[in-house]
Amino acid sequence: MQYWEQQRGLQSTFMSKLLRGLPMALLFALPVILSVLVVWIFFPDWYAKISKNSSGAFATVVVAMMVIVVFYAWFRMHYKWEMNEQIYHELKAKQQQEQTPGVPEQQ
């Protein structure tokens, strides 16, 4: 309880959620980026035969993956923060209920 009371303000900011979620998000996106990069660098002839797209398609894929990484990092940590906040409020309500006996429980 004390830990979350101290950390809830710090962990509620956008940048905090983004930075704490970035490692898992990069781990999620790394295989996709590496597979496209390996094909584009090591097999350019094969890539040109398979892909009839312009050269800007690679840049589009990289930008799209970066957007996905940012969203996944923020969303994952925001979800975790919301779950911790819910548990904190439930425990706080139980604690207040224990301190004031005789008050009927609200449901």
MOPAC internal coordinates of N, CA, C and O (Angstrom, degrees):
PM7 1SCF
backbone

  N    0.0000 0     0.00 0     0.00 0    0    0    0
  C    1.4476 1     0.00 0     0.00 0    1    0    0
  C    1.5269 1   110.27 1     0.00 0    2    1    0
  O    1.2310 1   121.06 1   132.76 1    3    2    1
  N    1.3318 1   115.59 1   -47.24 1    3    2    1
  C    1.4613 1   118.72 1  -178.23 1    5    3    2
  C    1.5296 1   111.00 1   -64.66 1    6    5    3
  O    1.2310 1   120.71 1   140.51 1    7    6    5
  N    1.3196 1   116.25 1   -39.49 1    7    6    5
  C    1.4670 1   120.22 1   179.87 1    9    7    6
  C    1.5228 1   110.22 1   -60.75 1   10    9    7
  O    1.2310 1   120.44 1   133.37 1   11   10    9
  N    1.3321 1   116.76 1   -46.63 1   11   10    9
  C    1.4616 1   119.51 1  -177.13 1   13   11   10
  C    1.5256 1   111.01 1   -69.61 1   14   13   11
  O    1.2310 1   119.77 1   146.42 1   15   14   13
  N    1.3286 1   118.04 1   -33.58 1   15   14   13
  C    1.4646 1   120.14 1   176.46 1   17   15   14
  C    1.5224 1   110.57 1   -61.96 1   18   17   15
  O    1.2310 1   120.58 1   144.01 1   19   18   17
  N    1.3201 1   116.49 1   -35.99 1   19   18   17
  C    1.4640 1   120.16 1   179.02 1   21   19   18
  C    1.5251 1   111.87 1   -77.69 1   22   21   19
  O    1.2310 1   119.99 1   142.65 1   23   22   21
  N    1.3110 1   117.63 1   -37.35 1   23   22   21
  C    1.4635 1   122.16 1  -171.78 1   25   23   22
  C    1.5236 1   114.82 1   -91.93 1   26   25   23
  O    1.2310 1   119.04 1   162.32 1   27   26   25
  N    1.3100 1   119.43 1   -17.68 1   27   26   25
  C    1.4653 1   120.59 1  -172.18 1   29   27   26
  C    1.5150 1   112.25 1   -63.29 1   30   29   27
  O    1.2310 1   119.34 1   143.49 1   31   30   29
  N    1.3004 1   118.86 1   -36.51 1   31   30   29
  C    1.4612 1   121.24 1   177.61 1   33   31   30
  C    1.5165 1   112.27 1   -69.93 1   34   33   31
  O    1.2310 1   120.72 1   140.01 1   35   34   33
  N    1.3219 1   116.22 1   -39.99 1   35   34   33
  C    1.4591 1   120.67 1  -179.76 1   37   35   34
  C    1.5216 1   112.01 1   -69.77 1   38   37   35
  O    1.2310 1   120.54 1   142.32 1   39   38   37
  N    1.3232 1   116.58 1   -37.68 1   39   38   37
  C    1.4496 1   120.39 1  -176.22 1   41   39   38
  C    1.5287 1   113.26 1   -85.65 1   42   41   39
  O    1.2310 1   119.87 1   177.88 1   43   42   41
  N    1.3246 1   117.85 1    -2.12 1   43   42   41
  C    1.4603 1   119.36 1  -177.61 1   45   43   42
  C    1.5277 1   112.76 1   -89.16 1   46   45   43
  O    1.2310 1   119.26 1   171.72 1   47   46   45
  N    1.3189 1   119.03 1    -8.28 1   47   46   45
  C    1.4612 1   120.66 1  -178.46 1   49   47   46
  C    1.5333 1   111.31 1   -78.26 1   50   49   47
  O    1.2310 1   121.21 1   -25.41 1   51   50   49
  N    1.3155 1   115.29 1   154.59 1   51   50   49
  C    1.4621 1   121.49 1  -179.00 1   53   51   50
  C    1.5259 1   111.08 1   -61.30 1   54   53   51
  O    1.2310 1   120.39 1   133.88 1   55   54   53
  N    1.3221 1   116.87 1   -46.12 1   55   54   53
  C    1.4716 1   120.21 1  -177.62 1   57   55   54
  C    1.5233 1   111.66 1   -65.32 1   58   57   55
  O    1.2310 1   120.10 1   141.96 1   59   58   57
  N    1.3124 1   117.42 1   -38.04 1   59   58   57
  C    1.4558 1   120.21 1   178.47 1   61   59   58
  C    1.5161 1   110.59 1   -63.86 1   62   61   59
  O    1.2310 1   120.61 1   135.38 1   63   62   61
  N    1.3195 1   116.44 1   -44.62 1   63   62   61
  C    1.4671 1   120.05 1   178.93 1   65   63   62
  C    1.5182 1   110.68 1   -64.13 1   66   65   63
  O    1.2310 1   120.77 1   138.93 1   67   66   65
  N    1.3231 1   116.14 1   -41.07 1   67   66   65
  C    1.4643 1   120.33 1  -179.24 1   69   67   66
  C    1.5315 1   111.28 1   -65.07 1   70   69   67
  O    1.2310 1   120.21 1   132.12 1   71   70   69
  N    1.3186 1   117.20 1   -47.88 1   71   70   69
  C    1.4680 1   120.48 1  -177.57 1   73   71   70
  C    1.5217 1   112.33 1   -67.40 1   74   73   71
  O    1.2310 1   119.97 1   142.89 1   75   74   73
  N    1.3283 1   117.67 1   -37.11 1   75   74   73
  C    1.4635 1   120.01 1   179.84 1   77   75   74
  C    1.5262 1   111.67 1   -74.65 1   78   77   75
  O    1.2310 1   119.64 1   154.61 1   79   78   77
  N    1.3375 1   118.28 1   -25.39 1   79   78   77
  C    1.4497 1   121.36 1  -179.54 1   81   79   78
  C    1.5122 1   114.24 1   -93.29 1   82   81   79
  O    1.2310 1   120.41 1   169.22 1   83   82   81
  N    1.3235 1   116.82 1   -10.78 1   83   82   81
  C    1.4570 1   121.15 1  -176.12 1   85   83   82
  C    1.5257 1   114.71 1   -60.68 1   86   85   83
  O    1.2310 1   118.39 1   137.28 1   87   86   85
  N    1.3292 1   120.68 1   -42.72 1   87   86   85
  C    1.4734 1   118.52 1  -179.54 1   89   87   86
  C    1.5275 1   113.30 1   -58.44 1   90   89   87
  O    1.2310 1   119.78 1   135.60 1   91   90   89
  N    1.3224 1   118.03 1   -44.40 1   91   90   89
  C    1.4603 1   120.12 1  -179.74 1   93   91   90
  C    1.5276 1   110.66 1   -69.19 1   94   93   91
  O    1.2310 1   120.09 1   143.05 1   95   94   93
  N    1.3168 1   117.44 1   -36.95 1   95   94   93
  C    1.4597 1   120.59 1   179.46 1   97   95   94
  C    1.5284 1   110.77 1   -66.59 1   98   97   95
  O    1.2310 1   120.05 1   139.77 1   99   98   97
  N    1.3222 1   117.52 1   -40.23 1   99   98   97
  C    1.4634 1   120.26 1   177.29 1  101   99   98
  C    1.5238 1   111.49 1   -66.70 1  102  101   99
  O    1.2310 1   120.96 1   143.67 1  103  102  101
  N    1.3126 1   115.76 1   -36.33 1  103  102  101
  C    1.4557 1   119.90 1   176.00 1  105  103  102
  C    1.5260 1   110.56 1   -64.04 1  106  105  103
  O    1.2310 1   120.71 1   146.33 1  107  106  105
  N    1.3103 1   116.26 1   -33.67 1  107  106  105
  C    1.4632 1   122.39 1   177.84 1  109  107  106
  C    1.5340 1   110.90 1   -70.03 1  110  109  107
  O    1.2310 1   119.67 1   139.49 1  111  110  109
  N    1.3319 1   118.24 1   -40.51 1  111  110  109
  C    1.4627 1   122.19 1  -174.02 1  113  111  110
  C    1.5256 1   113.60 1   -91.82 1  114  113  111
  O    1.2310 1   119.85 1   161.08 1  115  114  113
  N    1.3067 1   117.89 1   -18.92 1  115  114  113
  C    1.4602 1   121.34 1  -175.43 1  117  115  114
  C    1.5285 1   114.09 1   -56.66 1  118  117  115
  O    1.2310 1   118.28 1   135.82 1  119  118  117
  N    1.3181 1   120.88 1   -44.18 1  119  118  117
  C    1.4756 1   119.12 1   179.58 1  121  119  118
  C    1.5276 1   113.22 1   -61.63 1  122  121  119
  O    1.2310 1   120.14 1   142.74 1  123  122  121
  N    1.3085 1   117.33 1   -37.26 1  123  122  121
  C    1.4679 1   119.95 1  -179.90 1  125  123  122
  C    1.5254 1   110.11 1   -67.77 1  126  125  123
  O    1.2310 1   120.46 1   132.45 1  127  126  125
  N    1.3160 1   116.73 1   -47.55 1  127  126  125
  C    1.4639 1   120.88 1  -179.35 1  129  127  126
  C    1.5318 1   110.51 1   -63.73 1  130  129  127
  O    1.2310 1   120.21 1   136.71 1  131  130  129
  N    1.3252 1   117.21 1   -43.29 1  131  130  129
  C    1.4679 1   120.06 1   179.94 1  133  131  130
  C    1.5192 1   112.16 1   -64.79 1  134  133  131
  O    1.2310 1   120.02 1   139.69 1  135  134  133
  N    1.3301 1   117.56 1   -40.31 1  135  134  133
  C    1.4648 1   118.52 1  -179.60 1  137  135  134
  C    1.5225 1   111.64 1   -65.18 1  138  137  135
  O    1.2310 1   119.94 1   137.94 1  139  138  137
  N    1.3020 1   117.73 1   -42.06 1  139  138  137
  C    1.4663 1   120.57 1   177.86 1  141  139  138
  C    1.5271 1   110.02 1   -66.98 1  142  141  139
  O    1.2310 1   120.18 1   137.78 1  143  142  141
  N    1.3170 1   117.25 1   -42.22 1  143  142  141
  C    1.4611 1   121.90 1  -179.07 1  145  143  142
  C    1.5315 1   111.39 1   -64.95 1  146  145  143
  O    1.2310 1   119.81 1   137.01 1  147  146  145
  N    1.3144 1   117.96 1   -42.99 1  147  146  145
  C    1.4635 1   121.61 1  -179.68 1  149  147  146
  C    1.5228 1   110.66 1   -63.49 1  150  149  147
  O    1.2310 1   120.30 1   135.35 1  151  150  149
  N    1.3218 1   117.04 1   -44.65 1  151  150  149
  C    1.4635 1   119.68 1   178.80 1  153  151  150
  C    1.5182 1   110.46 1   -64.91 1  154  153  151
  O    1.2310 1   120.25 1   138.19 1  155  154  153
  N    1.3222 1   117.13 1   -41.81 1  155  154  153
  C    1.4638 1   121.37 1  -177.06 1  157  155  154
  C    1.5329 1   111.86 1   -67.53 1  158  157  155
  O    1.2310 1   120.42 1   143.08 1  159  158  157
  N    1.3473 1   116.80 1   -36.92 1  159  158  157
  C    1.4739 1   120.18 1  -177.22 1  161  159  158
  C    1.5324 1   112.23 1   -85.68 1  162  161  159
  O    1.2310 1   120.11 1   130.76 1  163  162  161
  N    1.3374 1   117.39 1   -49.24 1  163  162  161
  C    1.4561 1   120.87 1  -171.89 1  165  163  162
  C    1.5269 1   114.98 1   -87.44 1  166  165  163
  O    1.2310 1   119.95 1   158.07 1  167  166  165
  N    1.2970 1   117.69 1   -21.93 1  167  166  165
  C    1.4618 1   121.00 1  -178.97 1  169  167  166
  C    1.5280 1   110.84 1  -130.57 1  170  169  167
  O    1.2310 1   119.41 1  -119.01 1  171  170  169
  N    1.3315 1   118.73 1    60.99 1  171  170  169
  C    1.4685 1   120.00 1  -175.29 1  173  171  170
  C    1.5289 1   113.14 1   -64.98 1  174  173  171
  O    1.2310 1   120.11 1   145.84 1  175  174  173
  N    1.3324 1   117.39 1   -34.16 1  175  174  173
  C    1.4679 1   119.41 1   178.69 1  177  175  174
  C    1.5280 1   110.63 1   -66.92 1  178  177  175
  O    1.2310 1   121.09 1   135.82 1  179  178  177
  N    1.3076 1   115.52 1   -44.18 1  179  178  177
  C    1.4543 1   120.11 1   179.24 1  181  179  178
  C    1.5212 1   110.52 1   -64.08 1  182  181  179
  O    1.2310 1   120.78 1   138.36 1  183  182  181
  N    1.3249 1   116.11 1   -41.64 1  183  182  181
  C    1.4659 1   121.11 1   178.87 1  185  183  182
  C    1.5245 1   110.44 1   -61.97 1  186  185  183
  O    1.2310 1   120.24 1   139.14 1  187  186  185
  N    1.3218 1   117.15 1   -40.86 1  187  186  185
  C    1.4666 1   120.73 1  -179.90 1  189  187  186
  C    1.5202 1   111.16 1   -67.70 1  190  189  187
  O    1.2310 1   120.03 1   143.40 1  191  190  189
  N    1.3419 1   117.55 1   -36.60 1  191  190  189
  C    1.4599 1   119.99 1   179.00 1  193  191  190
  C    1.5289 1   112.10 1   -70.35 1  194  193  191
  O    1.2310 1   121.14 1   137.83 1  195  194  193
  N    1.3154 1   115.43 1   -42.17 1  195  194  193
  C    1.4652 1   120.49 1  -178.06 1  197  195  194
  C    1.5218 1   110.80 1   -73.46 1  198  197  195
  O    1.2310 1   120.69 1   135.45 1  199  198  197
  N    1.3002 1   116.30 1   -44.55 1  199  198  197
  C    1.4550 1   121.03 1  -174.68 1  201  199  198
  C    1.5199 1   110.48 1  -100.25 1  202  201  199
  O    1.2310 1   120.73 1   -64.66 1  203  202  201
  N    1.2948 1   116.20 1   115.34 1  203  202  201
  C    1.4642 1   121.11 1   176.53 1  205  203  202
  C    1.5327 1   110.40 1   -90.65 1  206  205  203
  O    1.2310 1   120.87 1  -165.70 1  207  206  205
  N    1.3154 1   115.95 1    14.30 1  207  206  205
  C    1.4625 1   121.01 1  -178.48 1  209  207  206
  C    1.5184 1   110.98 1   -81.09 1  210  209  207
  O    1.2310 1   121.52 1   -14.65 1  211  210  209
  N    1.3107 1   114.69 1   165.35 1  211  210  209
  C    1.4555 1   119.87 1   177.01 1  213  211  210
  C    1.5246 1   110.17 1   -73.16 1  214  213  211
  O    1.2310 1   120.87 1    -7.84 1  215  214  213
  N    1.3034 1   115.94 1   172.16 1  215  214  213
  C    1.4627 1   119.66 1  -179.19 1  217  215  214
  C    1.5268 1   111.40 1   -70.38 1  218  217  215
  O    1.2310 1   119.75 1   163.25 1  219  218  217
  N    1.3052 1   118.07 1   -16.75 1  219  218  217
  C    1.4618 1   121.42 1   178.19 1  221  219  218
  C    1.5166 1   113.14 1   -75.87 1  222  221  219
  O    1.2310 1   120.05 1   170.63 1  223  222  221
  N    1.3244 1   117.50 1    -9.37 1  223  222  221
  C    1.4662 1   120.60 1  -179.90 1  225  223  222
  C    1.5220 1   110.88 1   -65.15 1  226  225  223
  O    1.2310 1   120.30 1   143.37 1  227  226  225
  N    1.3142 1   117.03 1   -36.63 1  227  226  225
  C    1.4644 1   119.90 1   178.76 1  229  227  226
  C    1.5208 1   110.38 1   -64.45 1  230  229  227
  O    1.2310 1   120.68 1   135.48 1  231  230  229
  N    1.3108 1   116.31 1   -44.52 1  231  230  229
  C    1.4638 1   119.97 1   178.65 1  233  231  230
  C    1.5312 1   110.72 1   -62.54 1  234  233  231
  O    1.2310 1   120.51 1   143.26 1  235  234  233
  N    1.3057 1   116.62 1   -36.74 1  235  234  233
  C    1.4637 1   120.77 1   178.77 1  237  235  234
  C    1.5276 1   110.75 1   -64.77 1  238  237  235
  O    1.2310 1   120.52 1   138.71 1  239  238  237
  N    1.3191 1   116.62 1   -41.29 1  239  238  237
  C    1.4619 1   120.64 1   178.69 1  241  239  238
  C    1.5265 1   110.13 1   -64.13 1  242  241  239
  O    1.2310 1   120.02 1   137.17 1  243  242  241
  N    1.3084 1   117.56 1   -42.83 1  243  242  241
  C    1.4648 1   121.17 1  -179.96 1  245  243  242
  C    1.5280 1   110.67 1   -64.85 1  246  245  243
  O    1.2310 1   120.02 1   135.67 1  247  246  245
  N    1.3218 1   117.57 1   -44.33 1  247  246  245
  C    1.4655 1   120.59 1   178.99 1  249  247  246
  C    1.5257 1   110.29 1   -64.36 1  250  249  247
  O    1.2310 1   120.04 1   137.90 1  251  250  249
  N    1.3241 1   117.52 1   -42.10 1  251  250  249
  C    1.4646 1   121.00 1   178.51 1  253  251  250
  C    1.5270 1   111.02 1   -61.81 1  254  253  251
  O    1.2310 1   120.21 1   139.21 1  255  254  253
  N    1.3217 1   117.21 1   -40.79 1  255  254  253
  C    1.4609 1   119.60 1   179.07 1  257  255  254
  C    1.5190 1   111.67 1   -67.43 1  258  257  255
  O    1.2310 1   120.02 1   144.49 1  259  258  257
  N    1.3240 1   117.57 1   -35.51 1  259  258  257
  C    1.4626 1   119.81 1   177.12 1  261  259  258
  C    1.5326 1   110.95 1   -65.87 1  262  261  259
  O    1.2310 1   120.55 1   141.10 1  263  262  261
  N    1.3242 1   116.55 1   -38.90 1  263  262  261
  C    1.4695 1   120.05 1   176.79 1  265  263  262
  C    1.5282 1   109.64 1   -64.18 1  266  265  263
  O    1.2310 1   120.46 1   138.00 1  267  266  265
  N    1.3218 1   116.72 1   -42.00 1  267  266  265
  C    1.4610 1   120.95 1   178.23 1  269  267  266
  C    1.5257 1   110.60 1   -63.63 1  270  269  267
  O    1.2310 1   120.21 1   139.39 1  271  270  269
  N    1.3153 1   117.20 1   -40.61 1  271  270  269
  C    1.4712 1   121.23 1   178.81 1  273  271  270
  C    1.5211 1   110.59 1   -61.36 1  274  273  271
  O    1.2310 1   120.16 1   133.02 1  275  274  273
  N    1.3145 1   117.30 1   -46.98 1  275  274  273
  C    1.4707 1   120.41 1  -179.26 1  277  275  274
  C    1.5225 1   110.07 1   -63.27 1  278  277  275
  O    1.2310 1   120.20 1   134.31 1  279  278  277
  N    1.3204 1   117.22 1   -45.69 1  279  278  277
  C    1.4654 1   119.95 1  -179.76 1  281  279  278
  C    1.5230 1   111.13 1   -63.43 1  282  281  279
  O    1.2310 1   120.16 1   133.53 1  283  282  281
  N    1.3250 1   117.29 1   -46.47 1  283  282  281
  C    1.4616 1   120.96 1  -178.29 1  285  283  282
  C    1.5284 1   110.68 1   -62.75 1  286  285  283
  O    1.2310 1   120.23 1   137.74 1  287  286  285
  N    1.3258 1   117.17 1   -42.26 1  287  286  285
  C    1.4641 1   121.02 1   179.97 1  289  287  286
  C    1.5225 1   110.74 1   -61.81 1  290  289  287
  O    1.2310 1   120.43 1   131.37 1  291  290  289
  N    1.3111 1   116.78 1   -48.63 1  291  290  289
  C    1.4657 1   120.20 1  -178.33 1  293  291  290
  C    1.5254 1   110.79 1   -67.67 1  294  293  291
  O    1.2310 1   120.18 1   133.20 1  295  294  293
  N    1.3296 1   117.25 1   -46.80 1  295  294  293
  C    1.4586 1   120.55 1  -175.46 1  297  295  294
  C    1.5198 1   111.66 1   -63.48 1  298  297  295
  O    1.2310 1   120.24 1   137.83 1  299  298  297
  N    1.3135 1   117.15 1   -42.17 1  299  298  297
  C    1.4600 1   120.99 1  -179.52 1  301  299  298
  C    1.5275 1   111.31 1   -62.41 1  302  301  299
  O    1.2310 1   120.64 1   133.83 1  303  302  301
  N    1.3232 1   116.39 1   -46.17 1  303  302  301
  C    1.4571 1   119.25 1  -178.35 1  305  303  302
  C    1.5290 1   111.60 1   -73.79 1  306  305  303
  O    1.2310 1   120.07 1   148.79 1  307  306  305
  N    1.3200 1   117.47 1   -31.21 1  307  306  305
  C    1.4588 1   119.75 1   176.41 1  309  307  306
  C    1.5297 1   109.85 1   -66.05 1  310  309  307
  O    1.2310 1   120.06 1   139.26 1  311  310  309
  N    1.3148 1   117.48 1   -40.74 1  311  310  309
  C    1.4564 1   121.80 1   177.25 1  313  311  310
  C    1.5309 1   110.27 1   -61.49 1  314  313  311
  O    1.2310 1   120.48 1   134.25 1  315  314  313
  N    1.3354 1   116.69 1   -45.75 1  315  314  313
  C    1.4664 1   120.00 1   178.71 1  317  315  314
  C    1.5228 1   111.07 1   -62.62 1  318  317  315
  O    1.2310 1   120.67 1   139.82 1  319  318  317
  N    1.3437 1   116.32 1   -40.18 1  319  318  317
  C    1.4633 1   119.99 1   179.15 1  321  319  318
  C    1.5261 1   110.43 1   -63.83 1  322  321  319
  O    1.2310 1   119.98 1   136.80 1  323  322  321
  N    1.3253 1   117.65 1   -43.20 1  323  322  321
  C    1.4629 1   121.64 1   178.88 1  325  323  322
  C    1.5254 1   111.03 1   -62.03 1  326  325  323
  O    1.2310 1   120.02 1   139.19 1  327  326  325
  N    1.3217 1   117.56 1   -40.81 1  327  326  325
  C    1.4670 1   120.57 1   178.92 1  329  327  326
  C    1.5367 1   110.70 1   -64.94 1  330  329  327
  O    1.2310 1   120.29 1   136.84 1  331  330  329
  N    1.3206 1   117.06 1   -43.16 1  331  330  329
  C    1.4656 1   120.60 1   177.68 1  333  331  330
  C    1.5178 1   110.85 1   -64.68 1  334  333  331
  O    1.2310 1   120.19 1   141.06 1  335  334  333
  N    1.3097 1   117.25 1   -38.94 1  335  334  333
  C    1.4627 1   121.66 1   179.45 1  337  335  334
  C    1.5257 1   110.46 1   -65.18 1  338  337  335
  O    1.2310 1   120.09 1   139.96 1  339  338  337
  N    1.3251 1   117.43 1   -40.04 1  339  338  337
  C    1.4583 1   121.03 1   178.22 1  341  339  338
  C    1.5310 1   110.91 1   -64.17 1  342  341  339
  O    1.2310 1   120.58 1   135.03 1  343  342  341
  N    1.3115 1   116.49 1   -44.97 1  343  342  341
  C    1.4617 1   120.53 1   178.34 1  345  343  342
  C    1.5282 1   110.11 1   -62.32 1  346  345  343
  O    1.2310 1   120.21 1   139.33 1  347  346  345
  N    1.3335 1   117.20 1   -40.67 1  347  346  345
  C    1.4570 1   121.72 1   178.78 1  349  347  346
  C    1.5245 1   110.88 1   -60.16 1  350  349  347
  O    1.2310 1   120.51 1   134.46 1  351  350  349
  N    1.3294 1   116.63 1   -45.54 1  351  350  349
  C    1.4627 1   119.73 1  -179.36 1  353  351  350
  C    1.5356 1   111.42 1   -66.72 1  354  353  351
  O    1.2310 1   120.05 1   143.09 1  355  354  353
  N    1.3169 1   117.51 1   -36.91 1  355  354  353
  C    1.4613 1   120.23 1   177.31 1  357  355  354
  C    1.5261 1   111.07 1   -65.07 1  358  357  355
  O    1.2310 1   120.62 1   135.81 1  359  358  357
  N    1.3256 1   116.42 1   -44.19 1  359  358  357
  C    1.4655 1   119.71 1   178.54 1  361  359  358
  C    1.5216 1   111.54 1   -66.23 1  362  361  359
  O    1.2310 1   120.55 1   142.41 1  363  362  361
  N    1.3191 1   116.55 1   -37.59 1  363  362  361
  C    1.4669 1   121.20 1   178.52 1  365  363  362
  C    1.5346 1   110.13 1   -64.12 1  366  365  363
  O    1.2310 1   120.42 1   139.33 1  367  366  365
  N    1.3269 1   116.80 1   -40.67 1  367  366  365
  C    1.4661 1   120.68 1   178.52 1  369  367  366
  C    1.5286 1   110.49 1   -65.30 1  370  369  367
  O    1.2310 1   120.22 1   138.29 1  371  370  369
  N    1.3342 1   117.18 1   -41.71 1  371  370  369
  C    1.4632 1   120.31 1   177.36 1  373  371  370
  C    1.5254 1   111.13 1   -63.11 1  374  373  371
  O    1.2310 1   120.99 1   139.58 1  375  374  373
  N    1.3197 1   115.71 1   -40.42 1  375  374  373
  C    1.4554 1   120.49 1   179.85 1  377  375  374
  C    1.5289 1   110.53 1   -64.02 1  378  377  375
  O    1.2310 1   120.19 1   137.19 1  379  378  377
  N    1.3131 1   117.24 1   -42.81 1  379  378  377
  C    1.4678 1   120.57 1   178.50 1  381  379  378
  C    1.5169 1   111.07 1   -66.84 1  382  381  379
  O    1.2310 1   120.26 1   144.27 1  383  382  381
  N    1.3332 1   117.11 1   -35.73 1  383  382  381
  C    1.4537 1   121.12 1   179.24 1  385  383  382
  C    1.5243 1   110.44 1   -66.47 1  386  385  383
  O    1.2310 1   120.16 1   142.19 1  387  386  385
  N    1.3242 1   117.30 1   -37.81 1  387  386  385
  C    1.4592 1   121.14 1   178.61 1  389  387  386
  C    1.5213 1   111.13 1   -69.06 1  390  389  387
  O    1.2310 1   120.18 1   147.71 1  391  390  389
  N    1.3270 1   117.26 1   -32.29 1  391  390  389
  C    1.4629 1   121.08 1  -179.43 1  393  391  390
  C    1.5202 1   112.25 1   -75.80 1  394  393  391
  O    1.2310 1   119.79 1   154.26 1  395  394  393
  N    1.3168 1   118.00 1   -25.74 1  395  394  393
  C    1.4594 1   120.94 1  -179.87 1  397  395  394
  C    1.5260 1   109.70 1  -118.51 1  398  397  395
  O    1.2310 1   120.00 1  -100.47 1  399  398  397
  N    1.3608 1   117.61 1    79.53 1  399  398  397
  C    1.4658 1   119.79 1   179.45 1  401  399  398
  C    1.5298 1   110.17 1   -70.68 1  402  401  399
  O    1.2310 1   120.96 1   -24.62 1  403  402  401
  N    1.2960 1   115.77 1   155.38 1  403  402  401
  C    1.4485 1   120.80 1   179.21 1  405  403  402
  C    1.5056 1   114.16 1    92.40 1  406  405  403
  O    1.2310 1   120.11 1   165.29 1  407  406  405
  N    1.3157 1   117.40 1   -14.71 1  407  406  405
  C    1.4691 1   120.76 1   176.59 1  409  407  406
  C    1.5277 1   107.42 1   -84.47 1  410  409  407
  O    1.2310 1   119.83 1   -52.99 1  411  410  409
  N    1.3265 1   117.92 1   127.01 1  411  410  409
  C    1.4716 1   118.72 1  -178.57 1  413  411  410
  C    1.5284 1   111.88 1   -65.16 1  414  413  411
  O    1.2310 1   121.73 1   -33.03 1  415  414  413
  N    1.3123 1   114.30 1   146.97 1  415  414  413
  C    1.4602 1   121.36 1  -178.25 1  417  415  414
  C    1.5177 1   110.03 1   -74.66 1  418  417  415
  O    1.2310 1   120.56 1   -45.29 1  419  418  417
  N    1.3517 1   116.54 1   134.71 1  419  418  417
  C    1.4529 1   121.38 1   179.24 1  421  419  418
  C    1.5152 1   109.80 1   -93.07 1  422  421  419
  O    1.2310 1   121.12 1   -43.65 1  423  422  421
  N    1.3418 1   115.46 1   136.35 1  423  422  421
  C    1.4517 1   119.75 1   178.03 1  425  423  422
  C    1.4778 1   111.42 1  -138.77 1  426  425  423
  O    1.2310 1   120.10 1   180.00 1  427  426  425

